[in-house]
């Protein structure tokens, strides 16, 4: 297929708008041809997932764009980096790694990106609107934007997301196009729950992620969520255990007001029923230790905690009053933290072991004081990745059980 370029595209490609724009367009054109796109389309924003330092190549790429005078052409948010720039003393990292890690984060700022450093850009003022074309990296952000908001993005990886931001363009293919957003596989929930727990949404996400493959899942019978945070948890789990970039929940998400709309009039390729036992089994696999195991720490906020989640957490802390020296790390965006500080919401909360973490996440950066013992979390994503990433044992549970456990010093669950 021939890739059609506009006069503006060709101007960038020919170097008329500087060497960095030319390099970004060259890469974008090659990528677009590889995926079979026939043209490029304008994007309203981008989210860059390349701030985590994985080695010299990533830093060289971004700094080369800086040297060429490059600037992003659309509002561009940044995903987490390898360092908490607000609380630098918290990160345990050799200087040889710390210096390039900070350089990588700051180089993106020179390109004109916003200093959000959050995996939840949909919680910032740069949240896209329904139907807007965007180019986002970060798996949970992608699935949230597509599914819960109804914006349009593919799963863009490192460098391609930045090339889209540098040019303001993205290939017209995949989930940018309406016909590619139709559901393919149906999941029917046989669960009646007027006040569903957060864990229910995590469990559903884990199951659809594992079973969908490259097909867009449609969920029928999902209980009405309490708020967006439960949908965030579902999407993050689905994108963690699989490659889900878009799901439809009938009667809940904006492109699935009906089952027929979700499938765009077609029949599903396959139908899978999900029972309570299926969800319990999926959730049980997240924990590597039994109840009553001594607790070393709690880690919440993967994806980053919203303001609403903080408002549920703080009363739990005051009620349980954990004071056994077990740290409760909460990963959150710097904008959310700033709002909490302005409201005075965190005054005195350090007495309960509360440690806010911004700009990064505890499963990708060496922040936890102790890796001996069990870390408890309410995040399906954290529980899935942390054992392999940082070598900890994990106990998964509801948020209130995580706080109760911190108060008594060992893993407890409401159902146990």
Helices and strands as residue ranges (DSSP letters): H 7-13, H 19-35, E 40-42, E 45-48, H 56-67, E 75-78, G 88-90, H 95-110, G 121-123, E 134-136, H 139-144, I 145-149, H 160-167, E 169-171, G 174-176, G 178-181, E 185-189, H 198-212, E 217-220, H 228-241, E 247-249, H 259-262, E 270-274, H 276-284, E 295-305, H 307-320, E 327-332, H 334-343, G 349-352, E 354-357, E 374-377, H 380-390, E 393-396, H 399-408
